[in-house]
Every structure is written in structure tokens, then in C-alpha cells.
């Protein structure tokens, strides 16, 4: 089995709460001079941006803009057992 090193996490990772809902914003190095953005909701659903960002700040700015403009529901997945995707995406 190959052991892979843990990804380098950004100091900009944080929890965000809007409208009573909380998500974890994770930003980590992609190993090729870029930064990956992942948002994990309170149910463990994960939203990952397809393309890396050139900077950590750029990744944070993107998720903040998305949440502020579209709403936190845009990065929330279904509740366990709900069987459907959220309607904000």
C-alpha cells in the first residue's frame, strides 16, 4: 500500500454559518502550485470546485462570493434519507 502525504491545508480554512446553516471550507494545495476548494456541509456532503485556484485567497474569495450572492443553500447537499439534491444549485 502506498502512503500519501497529508495535503497541505491553507490557514484560510474555516467554518462559515449563514441562515443557521454551517459549512466547513477547506482549501488545500494540489501539489502543482494550485489550490483546491472543497465545502463540506453539516451532513458530510462535499462540494468540490473542478478547477484549482492560483492562490488560497482566490479560493476563499470564490466561496464567499458564491455564498453571499447565491446563498449557503448552493453548497448544501441533501439531508440523510432525503434522496434529492438541493434546489439552489
TIMI-2910 file (N, C-alpha, C, CB; in pm, 1 decimal, decimal comma, always signed):
<rs>
+----------+----------+----------+----------+----------+----------+----------+----------+----------+----------+----------+----------+------+
!      n_x !      n_y !      n_z !     ca_x !     ca_y !     ca_z !      c_x !      c_y !      c_z !     cb_x !     cb_y !     cb_z ! resn !
+----------+----------+----------+----------+----------+----------+----------+----------+----------+----------+----------+----------+------+
!    +84,2 !   -116,4 !     +0,0 !     +0,0 !     +0,0 !     +0,0 !    +89,7 !   +124,1 !     +0,0 !    -96,3 !     -1,0 !   +121,7 !  Unk !
!    +53,2 !   +221,9 !    -80,5 !   +129,5 !   +345,5 !    -87,6 !    +73,6 !   +446,0 !    +11,7 !   +127,4 !   +403,1 !   -230,3 !  Unk !
!   +161,9 !   +502,5 !    +91,8 !   +119,9 !   +608,6 !   +183,2 !   +139,9 !   +742,0 !   +114,5 !   +198,7 !   +603,0 !   +317,4 !  Unk !
!    +34,3 !   +820,9 !   +111,6 !    +41,4 !   +953,1 !    +51,9 !    +51,0 !  +1056,0 !   +163,4 !    -81,5 !   +980,6 !    -39,0 !  Unk !
!   +129,8 !  +1159,8 !   +141,7 !   +139,1 !  +1262,2 !   +245,9 !     +6,0 !  +1336,1 !   +259,7 !   +253,1 !  +1362,0 !   +214,2 !  Unk !
!    -20,1 !  +1382,9 !   +379,9 !   -142,0 !  +1461,9 !   +402,6 !   -132,9 !  +1589,9 !   +320,8 !   -161,6 !  +1494,4 !   +554,8 !  Unk !
!   -244,9 !  +1634,3 !   +265,7 !   -240,6 !  +1757,5 !   +186,2 !   -207,0 !  +1877,6 !   +273,7 !   -374,9 !  +1780,3 !   +114,9 !  Unk !
!   -141,3 !  +1974,8 !   +212,5 !   -109,3 !  +2098,8 !   +283,0 !   -236,5 !  +2182,8 !   +288,9 !     +7,9 !  +2177,1 !   +212,4 !  Unk !
!   -286,2 !  +2203,7 !   +409,2 !   -408,4 !  +2281,1 !   +429,1 !   -373,7 !  +2428,9 !   +442,2 !   -485,3 !  +2231,8 !   +554,3 !  Unk !
!   -460,3 !  +2512,0 !   +389,2 !   -443,6 !  +2656,4 !   +398,3 !   -483,4 !  +2706,5 !   +536,7 !   -526,4 !  +2726,9 !   +290,3 !  Unk !
!   -418,0 !  +2812,8 !   +579,7 !   -457,1 !  +2880,1 !   +703,9 !   -591,6 !  +2950,5 !   +687,8 !   -349,3 !  +2981,2 !   +746,4 !  Unk !
!   -642,5 !  +2959,0 !   +565,2 !   -769,9 !  +3025,9 !   +538,6 !   -890,6 !  +2933,4 !   +553,6 !   -768,5 !  +3084,1 !   +399,7 !  Unk !
!   -867,8 !  +2804,8 !   +582,8 !   -979,1 !  +2712,6 !   +606,4 !  -1060,7 !  +2764,2 !   +724,4 !   -927,6 !  +2567,1 !   +633,4 !  Unk !
!  -1192,9 !  +2743,0 !   +717,7 !  -1278,6 !  +2794,1 !   +824,2 !  -1417,8 !  +2734,4 !   +816,6 !  -1286,8 !  +2945,7 !   +817,6 !  Unk !
!  -1491,1 !  +2752,3 !   +924,4 !  -1633,8 !  +2722,5 !   +925,5 !  -1707,8 !  +2851,4 !   +894,9 !  -1679,4 !  +2661,8 !  +1062,7 !  Unk !
!  -1815,7 !  +2839,2 !   +816,4 !  -1899,8 !  +2954,2 !   +784,4 !  -2043,5 !  +2920,3 !   +819,2 !  -1886,8 !  +2993,9 !   +634,6 !  Unk !
!  -2111,4 !  +3013,8 !   +883,2 !  -2252,0 !  +2995,6 !   +916,5 !  -2332,7 !  +3108,6 !   +855,2 !  -2273,0 !  +2990,0 !  +1069,7 !  Unk !
!  -2437,5 !  +3071,1 !   +783,8 !  -2532,0 !  +3166,9 !   +725,9 !  -2671,3 !  +3106,8 !   +740,9 !  -2498,4 !  +3198,6 !   +574,1 !  Unk !
!  -2764,7 !  +3188,7 !   +777,6 !  -2904,7 !  +3145,1 !   +787,5 !  -2919,8 !  +3019,0 !   +872,5 !  -2961,6 !  +3120,0 !   +648,2 !  Unk !
!  -2838,0 !  +3008,3 !   +977,3 !  -2847,0 !  +2894,5 !  +1067,6 !  -2786,5 !  +2765,4 !  +1016,2 !  -2986,6 !  +2870,5 !  +1099,8 !  Unk !
!  -2720,7 !  +2769,2 !   +902,6 !  -2656,9 !  +2650,7 !   +843,5 !  -2505,9 !  +2672,3 !   +843,8 !  -2709,4 !  +2623,9 !   +697,6 !  Unk !
!  -2431,1 !  +2567,9 !   +874,2 !  -2285,7 !  +2577,8 !   +883,1 !  -2219,8 !  +2483,4 !   +784,0 !  -2237,9 !  +2547,1 !  +1025,7 !  Unk !
!  -2114,9 !  +2532,7 !   +719,6 !  -2032,4 !  +2451,2 !   +630,5 !  -1886,5 !  +2468,8 !   +669,7 !  -2055,0 !  +2489,8 !   +481,1 !  Unk !
!  -1806,5 !  +2369,7 !   +635,5 !  -1662,0 !  +2376,2 !   +654,5 !  -1598,2 !  +2404,2 !   +519,8 !  -1606,2 !  +2244,2 !   +716,9 !  Unk !
!  -1519,9 !  +2510,3 !   +512,2 !  -1448,6 !  +2545,9 !   +389,8 !  -1305,8 !  +2495,6 !   +403,4 !  -1452,3 !  +2700,6 !   +363,5 !  Unk !
!  -1266,8 !  +2404,6 !   +315,4 !  -1130,9 !  +2350,6 !   +314,4 !  -1061,5 !  +2392,9 !   +186,2 !  -1131,9 !  +2195,9 !   +327,8 !  Unk !
!   -943,4 !  +2447,4 !   +202,5 !   -860,2 !  +2490,4 !    +90,4 !   -726,3 !  +2420,3 !   +109,2 !   -844,1 !  +2649,3 !    +84,1 !  Unk !
!   -682,8 !  +2347,1 !     +7,1 !   -557,5 !  +2274,4 !    +22,4 !   -479,6 !  +2273,2 !   -108,1 !   -583,9 !  +2131,5 !    +69,6 !  Unk !
!   -347,9 !  +2260,8 !    -92,1 !   -257,5 !  +2262,9 !   -207,0 !   -280,8 !  +2140,4 !   -293,9 !   -110,5 !  +2268,9 !   -161,1 !  Unk !
!   -275,2 !  +2161,1 !   -426,3 !   -295,4 !  +2049,1 !   -518,6 !   -164,9 !  +1980,6 !   -556,8 !   -365,6 !  +2097,2 !   -643,7 !  Unk !
!    -52,2 !  +2028,7 !   -505,3 !    +77,2 !  +1969,4 !   -536,1 !   +138,8 !  +2020,6 !   -664,5 !    +64,0 !  +1822,3 !   -544,1 !  Unk !
!    +67,9 !  +2110,0 !   -733,2 !   +117,6 !  +2164,6 !   -859,7 !   +102,1 !  +2316,4 !   -863,5 !    +43,5 !  +2101,1 !   -978,4 !  Unk !
!   +127,0 !  +2382,3 !   -752,1 !   +119,9 !  +2528,4 !   -741,2 !    -21,1 !  +2584,1 !   -749,1 !   +202,4 !  +2590,6 !   -848,4 !  Unk !
!   -122,1 !  +2502,8 !   -725,8 !   -260,2 !  +2549,9 !   -723,8 !   -326,0 !  +2514,6 !   -591,2 !   -339,9 !  +2489,9 !   -840,8 !  Unk !
!   -446,4 !  +2564,6 !   -573,6 !   -521,7 !  +2541,4 !   -450,7 !   -659,5 !  +2486,8 !   -483,8 !   -533,6 !  +2670,9 !   -368,4 !  Unk !
!   -698,9 !  +2380,1 !   -414,2 !   -828,3 !  +2316,8 !   -434,6 !   -926,5 !  +2366,5 !   -329,2 !   -815,7 !  +2162,8 !   -429,5 !  Unk !
!  -1052,2 !  +2377,9 !   -368,6 !  -1156,5 !  +2428,4 !   -280,3 !  -1263,2 !  +2321,5 !   -261,3 !  -1218,6 !  +2558,2 !   -336,7 !  Unk !
!  -1291,6 !  +2289,4 !   -135,8 !  -1395,5 !  +2192,9 !   -101,2 !  -1480,1 !  +2250,7 !    +12,0 !  -1333,5 !  +2055,3 !    -60,2 !  Unk !
!  -1610,1 !  +2234,5 !     +1,2 !  -1702,1 !  +2275,8 !   +107,0 !  -1777,0 !  +2151,4 !   +153,0 !  -1801,7 !  +2388,1 !    +57,6 !  Unk !
!  -1774,7 !  +2126,9 !   +284,2 !  -1842,8 !  +2011,1 !   +341,9 !  -1955,6 !  +2062,8 !   +430,5 !  -1743,1 !  +1920,2 !   +423,5 !  Unk !
!  -2077,4 !  +2015,1 !   +403,1 !  -2192,2 !  +2063,2 !   +480,1 !  -2210,5 !  +1982,3 !   +608,0 !  -2319,8 !  +2056,9 !   +395,5 !  Unk !
!  -2312,2 !  +2018,2 !   +683,9 !  -2335,7 !  +1956,8 !   +814,4 !  -2373,5 !  +1809,6 !   +806,7 !  -2443,3 !  +2031,3 !   +886,1 !  Unk !
!  -2405,8 !  +1760,6 !   +687,7 !  -2440,5 !  +1620,0 !   +669,2 !  -2325,6 !  +1538,9 !   +609,7 !  -2562,4 !  +1608,5 !   +580,3 !  Unk !
!  -2212,9 !  +1604,3 !   +585,0 !  -2098,0 !  +1536,1 !   +526,5 !  -2094,9 !  +1537,9 !   +375,2 !  -2095,2 !  +1396,0 !   +572,5 !  Unk !
!  -2192,2 !  +1605,4 !   +312,1 !  -2189,8 !  +1620,2 !   +166,2 !  -2076,5 !  +1714,0 !   +128,0 !  -2326,1 !  +1673,7 !   +112,4 !  Unk !
!  -2011,8 !  +1685,0 !    +17,8 !  -1895,7 !  +1761,6 !    -26,1 !  -1921,0 !  +1825,4 !   -162,3 !  -1771,6 !  +1671,9 !    -31,8 !  Unk !
!  -1888,1 !  +1953,3 !   -172,0 !  -1890,1 !  +2024,8 !   -299,0 !  -1746,2 !  +2064,1 !   -329,4 !  -1985,4 !  +2151,1 !   -294,3 !  Unk !
!  -1694,3 !  +2019,4 !   -443,7 !  -1555,7 !  +2047,9 !   -481,3 !  -1556,0 !  +2123,1 !   -613,6 !  -1471,4 !  +1916,4 !   -492,0 !  Unk !
!  -1485,3 !  +2233,7 !   -618,1 !  -1471,0 !  +2308,9 !   -742,8 !  -1381,2 !  +2229,0 !   -836,4 !  -1412,4 !  +2452,4 !   -717,0 !  Unk !
!  -1415,0 !  +2227,6 !   -964,6 !  -1342,3 !  +2146,9 !  -1062,8 !  -1200,3 !  +2194,8 !  -1087,1 !  -1416,7 !  +2146,2 !  -1192,6 !  Unk !
!  -1182,2 !  +2324,4 !  -1094,8 !  -1051,8 !  +2379,3 !  -1132,1 !   -978,9 !  +2436,2 !  -1011,6 !  -1068,1 !  +2487,2 !  -1238,3 !  Unk !
!   -847,6 !  +2416,5 !  -1005,5 !   -770,1 !  +2474,8 !   -896,3 !   -761,8 !  +2626,8 !   -910,5 !   -629,0 !  +2414,0 !   -892,3 !  Unk !
!   -735,3 !  +2691,3 !   -800,0 !   -718,0 !  +2836,2 !   -795,2 !   -569,5 !  +2867,7 !   -784,7 !   -796,5 !  +2898,5 !   -676,0 !  Unk !
!   -525,5 !  +2979,3 !   -843,2 !   -383,4 !  +3012,9 !   -835,5 !   -338,9 !  +3052,5 !   -695,0 !   -352,5 !  +3124,9 !   -931,2 !  Unk !
!   -433,6 !  +3100,2 !   -611,7 !   -398,2 !  +3140,8 !   -475,5 !   -502,3 !  +3089,6 !   -376,6 !   -385,8 !  +3294,6 !   -465,6 !  Unk !
!   -460,3 !  +3078,5 !   -251,4 !   -552,2 !  +3041,5 !   -143,7 !   -662,2 !  +3146,4 !   -130,7 !   -476,4 !  +3025,9 !     -9,7 !  Unk !
!   -622,1 !  +3272,2 !   -136,4 !   -717,5 !  +3381,8 !   -122,1 !   -820,7 !  +3379,4 !   -234,3 !   -644,4 !  +3516,5 !   -120,5 !  Unk !
!   -778,0 !  +3344,9 !   -353,9 !   -870,9 !  +3334,4 !   -465,9 !   -977,4 !  +3228,7 !   -441,1 !   -795,6 !  +3302,6 !   -593,4 !  Unk !
!   -937,7 !  +3116,9 !   -381,5 !  -1033,4 !  +3011,2 !   -348,8 !  -1132,4 !  +3059,1 !   -242,9 !   -959,9 !  +2885,0 !   -299,6 !  Unk !
!  -1081,7 !  +3124,5 !   -139,6 !  -1170,3 !  +3175,9 !    -35,2 !  -1264,3 !  +3281,9 !    -91,1 !  -1088,4 !  +3233,7 !    +81,0 !  Unk !
!  -1212,6 !  +3370,2 !   -174,1 !  -1296,3 !  +3474,5 !   -234,5 !  -1409,6 !  +3412,3 !   -315,6 !  -1211,4 !  +3567,0 !   -324,2 !  Unk !
!  -1380,6 !  +3305,5 !   -388,6 !  -1482,2 !  +3239,0 !   -471,2 !  -1595,5 !  +3182,5 !   -386,5 !  -1418,6 !  +3127,0 !   -553,4 !  Unk !
!  -1562,4 !  +3111,7 !   -279,8 !  -1668,6 !  +3052,5 !   -198,0 !  -1747,0 !  +3160,2 !   -124,0 !  -1609,8 !  +2952,2 !    -97,8 !  Unk !
!  -1679,5 !  +3265,0 !    -79,4 !  -1750,2 !  +3373,4 !    -11,2 !  -1845,9 !  +3443,7 !   -107,3 !  -1649,8 !  +3474,6 !    +48,0 !  Unk !
!  -1800,4 !  +3468,4 !   -228,4 !  -1885,3 !  +3532,3 !   -329,1 !  -2006,3 !  +3444,0 !   -360,7 !  -1804,5 !  +3561,1 !   -458,0 !  Unk !
!  -1982,2 !  +3314,6 !   -375,7 !  -2091,4 !  +3221,5 !   -404,8 !  -2195,4 !  +3222,5 !   -293,2 !  -2036,7 !  +3079,4 !   -424,5 !  Unk !
!  -2150,9 !  +3211,6 !   -170,1 !  -2243,7 !  +3207,6 !    -57,1 !  -2315,0 !  +3341,6 !    -40,1 !  -2169,2 !  +3170,7 !    +71,9 !  Unk !
!  -2242,5 !  +3451,2 !    -56,3 !  -2304,4 !  +3582,7 !    -39,6 !  -2403,7 !  +3615,7 !   -150,4 !  -2197,8 !  +3689,1 !    -34,4 !  Unk !
!  -2375,0 !  +3572,3 !   -273,1 !  -2461,5 !  +3607,1 !   -386,1 !  -2574,2 !  +3506,8 !   -409,6 !  -2378,8 !  +3618,7 !   -511,0 !  Unk !
!  -2545,1 !  +3378,1 !   -396,8 !  -2643,2 !  +3274,4 !   -428,8 !  -2709,0 !  +3218,9 !   -302,5 !  -2576,6 !  +3161,0 !   -507,3 !  Unk !
!  -2636,4 !  +3220,2 !   -193,1 !  -2686,7 !  +3166,8 !    -67,0 !  -2613,3 !  +3040,8 !    -26,5 !  -2834,9 !  +3138,7 !    -77,1 !  Unk !
!  -2616,7 !  +3013,0 !   +101,5 !  -2546,3 !  +2895,5 !   +152,5 !  -2608,4 !  +2766,1 !   +100,2 !  -2547,1 !  +2895,6 !   +305,5 !  Unk !
!  -2735,4 !  +2772,3 !    +62,1 !  -2801,4 !  +2653,9 !     +7,3 !  -2735,4 !  +2601,7 !   -118,4 !  -2944,5 !  +2684,4 !    -21,5 !  Unk !
!  -2659,9 !  +2687,1 !   -185,9 !  -2593,2 !  +2644,9 !   -309,5 !  -2480,5 !  +2545,6 !   -284,9 !  -2538,7 !  +2765,2 !   -382,1 !  Unk !
!  -2435,4 !  +2533,7 !   -160,6 !  -2328,8 !  +2437,9 !   -129,4 !  -2375,2 !  +2332,6 !    -28,4 !  -2206,0 !  +2511,7 !    -74,9 !  Unk !
!  -2506,4 !  +2321,6 !    -11,1 !  -2561,4 !  +2218,9 !    +77,3 !  -2613,6 !  +2102,8 !     -5,0 !  -2673,6 !  +2276,7 !   +166,1 !  Unk !
!  -2583,0 !  +1983,6 !    +39,9 !  -2637,5 !  +1864,9 !    -24,2 !  -2762,7 !  +1821,0 !    +48,7 !  -2533,8 !  +1751,2 !    -27,4 !  Unk !
!  -2816,2 !  +1705,7 !    +11,8 !  -2939,0 !  +1657,8 !    +74,4 !  -2916,2 !  +1608,9 !   +217,7 !  -2999,0 !  +1546,2 !     -8,9 !  Unk !
!  -3019,7 !  +1620,7 !   +297,7 !  -3016,2 !  +1562,7 !   +431,2 !  -3015,6 !  +1411,1 !   +416,7 !  -3137,4 !  +1610,9 !   +517,9 !  Unk !
!  -2955,4 !  +1340,3 !   +511,5 !  -2956,7 !  +1194,5 !   +503,4 !  -3099,9 !  +1142,4 !   +491,1 !  -2888,1 !  +1133,2 !   +626,8 !  Unk !
!  -3121,2 !  +1054,5 !   +395,9 !  -3252,1 !   +995,9 !   +374,0 !  -3346,2 !  +1079,9 !   +290,4 !  -3314,9 !   +969,1 !   +503,1 !  Unk !
!  -3305,0 !  +1202,3 !   +254,3 !  -3393,2 !  +1290,0 !   +176,8 !  -3404,0 !  +1243,8 !    +32,2 !  -3342,6 !  +1434,3 !   +181,8 !  Unk !
!  -3294,2 !  +1191,5 !    -23,1 !  -3297,4 !  +1134,9 !   -157,2 !  -3308,4 !  +1233,8 !   -270,6 !  -3407,9 !  +1042,8 !   -166,5 !  Unk !
!  -3277,6 !  +1360,6 !   -247,6 !  -3279,4 !  +1458,2 !   -356,5 !  -3174,1 !  +1564,8 !   -332,6 !  -3418,7 !  +1522,7 !   -370,2 !  Unk !
!  -3135,1 !  +1629,4 !   -439,9 !  -3038,0 !  +1737,9 !   -432,2 !  -3109,4 !  +1866,0 !   -394,4 !  -2962,5 !  +1754,8 !   -565,8 !  Unk !
!  -3033,0 !  +1961,5 !   -336,9 !  -3094,8 !  +2089,7 !   -305,0 !  -3132,3 !  +2161,5 !   -433,4 !  -3000,4 !  +2176,9 !   -219,5 !  Unk !
!  -3220,8 !  +2255,1 !   -423,7 !  -3275,4 !  +2319,6 !   -542,5 !  -3207,6 !  +2450,4 !   -574,9 !  -3421,3 !  +2342,7 !   -525,3 !  Unk !
!  -3108,0 !  +2491,7 !   -495,5 !  -3040,3 !  +2618,7 !   -520,1 !  -2929,7 !  +2606,8 !   -623,0 !  -2983,7 !  +2672,3 !   -391,8 !  Unk !
!  -2886,5 !  +2484,5 !   -653,4 !  -2774,0 !  +2467,0 !   -745,6 !  -2824,1 !  +2467,6 !   -887,7 !  -2697,9 !  +2336,7 !   -716,4 !  Unk !
+----------+----------+----------+----------+----------+----------+----------+----------+----------+----------+----------+----------+------+
</rs>
